[in-house]
Amino acid sequence: SCSCNKYLSLRPEDGVTRDIFWQSKEQLQAGVIGIYNGLATGPIGNCFAWGELRADFIVPGTGMTNDEINLTEGNILSTNAVTNWASFYSVINRCNTVLDFAPGIKAIDKTLTQEQLNASLAEALTIRSLMYFYLVRSFGDVPLKLKSTSSDTEVSQLAKTSQKVILDQIVADLKTAESYAVVTYGDNDSDKGRVTKYT
């Protein structure tokens, strides 16, 4: 009863909370790189599996999991780990977070140029479009979410959106991204690994 000045401190000590994060162009850059990190650790393997495992180009053999074998046989259950959308929607949420919070940084960090902001928005729009393209191509109608989930109170079950609506959204987003994207980042590695006008 006498050891603390405050009853309880809820701010995490090992991380950065959203209210103090989206403050600078460096934090924006970190948010965009986080999108790419989500790609590297999640959905890329499923892009191949969803298309090829059902296309009779893959023959079940040693090393395949039961879920992969079930997919090759057309026995797809909601419990099948290969058909789990979570990694795709995790990347989509990262994209939505950048799209929602990046524009506000310009008012705080006067060193952030409109071109830099637009390039970041182009990357988020393009990668979100790629995620939805693979979801629509593989499953048809899927939930469409264009705003970030920023708190636990915003978590909800979403209804499916028609394939046509999602494809129209992809085209609109890519047109915007094309006008925002940069031609080059100034180094070969970034130009090959990140979204540019050529992407």
N, C-alpha and C positions, 0 to 999 in steps of 0.2 A: 504493500500500500504506500510505501514511501520511497521506492527505488526509481520510479519513472515520473517524468513530468507529464507525459501523455499516456492515456489509457492503452492505446494500441496503434502501432504504425503499420499501415497496410501497403505502403509503397515497396515494391520488390527491391531488394538490395543487389540482385545479380542481373538486372536487365534495365531497359529503358522503356518507360511508359509512353503511350502515344501522345499525351499532352505535352511532353517535352521533346518529342522526336522530330516532327516535321517542321524544323526551324531553319534549315540551311541547305544550300545546294549540295553540300557533301552528304547530308542525310538523305536527300533526294536520290543522289547517286547510289547510296547504299541500299535504298529501297528498290531501285531498278535492278541492281546486281542481285538482290534477293529473289527477284523473279527468275532470273537465269539459274540461280542456285536451286530453286524449286523444280525447274526443268531437269536439271542434272540428277536430282535425287528422286525423281518420281515418275512422271507419265511416259517418258520416252520409250521404255521397254514395252509398255502396253500398246503403243501405236503400232508397233510391228506385230505383236501377238494378236490384236483384234482383227487385223486384216489377213494375216497369213495363216493363222491356226485354223481358220474356218474355210480356207480356200483350196484345200487338197494339195497344197505345195509342201506341206510339212507332214512327215510320217512319224507317228509316235515311236519313240525309242527310249533307250536307257537315259536317265537323267531328267526326263520330263515329269513334272508333278501330276498328281491326279487331276487337279484343276485344269491344267493344260490339255491333258488327254480328254477330259470331259468336253472341253471346248472344241477339240478336233472332231468329236463325235456328235456335235450339235446338242449336247446335253448341258445347257447353260442355266445354272441356278443362281439365285440372288446371293447365295453364300459363296460363290466361286470368287476367289481372291483375284483372279486375272481380270474379271469384269468389274472390279471395284473402281468407281469414279472418283474416289476421295482425292487422289493425287492431282487429278485434273482440276477439280474445284478448288483445291488448295492454291494452285498456281493462278487460277482465275481470280481468287480472292486477293492474292498479292497484286495482280494487275489492277483490280478494282480499287485497292487501297491507294496505289500510286495515283490513279486517275482521280480519286476523291480528294486526296490531301495535297498533292503536288501544286496545284494552282495557288493555294494559300501561302506557299513559301515565298512567292514573289513579293508579297507585301512585307514580309519579315526580313528577307535577305536581299538587299538591293544589288548584290553582286550577281544574282541569278538573272541571266538574260532570257528574253522571250524565246530565242532560238534554242537555248539549253533546255528550257522547260518543254518546248514543243518536241524536242528530240526524245525526252523522257516519256512524254505522253504517247509518242509514236511507237516506242518500244512496248509500252504496256498494251496499247490497242492491238498491235500486231500479234503479240504472243497470246493475248486473250482470244483473238480471232482464230489463231492456230489451234488452241485448245478446243474451242467450240467446233471447228471444222472436223477434228478427229472424233469428237463425241457424236456429232450429227451423222457423219459418214458411217460410223459403226453402229449407232443405236437409233437413228431417226429422231424422233421427238425426245428432247431432254429438257430439264429445267434451265431457264435463262435467267442469270442474275447479273445485273449491271452496276450494282452498288456493293461496296465492301460490307462485310460483316465485321463491325468494329467493337461489338460488345456481346456478351452472352444473351442479352435481352433481344438481340436481333436474329438469333438462330431460330429458324423455322423450316418446316417442310415446304418445299416449293412444288407447284404443279408443273407438269410437262408443258413445254412451249412447242408449237408446231415447227417442223423442220424448215418450212419456208420463212417464217418470221426470223428464225436464227440465221439462216443464210442471208437474208436481207440485212440483218444487223452486221454480219461479218463484212459484207460488201461496203456498207456505210462506214464502218470503222476503218477498213483498209484504205478507203479513199481519203479519209481524214489523216490517217497515219502517213500515207504517201506524201501529202502536202506538208506534213510536219517534220518528217525524217531528214536527217543530214545525209549528205553525199559521202562524207568521210569523217572519222573521228581523229584522223591524223596519224594512225598507226595501223599496220597490217593486221595484227592480232584482233584488235577491236573491230576493224572493218569486216573481218571474216566471221567473227563470233557474235556480233551484235546486229541489231536491226538498222539498216540504212535504206536510202531510197531504192537501191538496187534489190533489196530484199522483197 
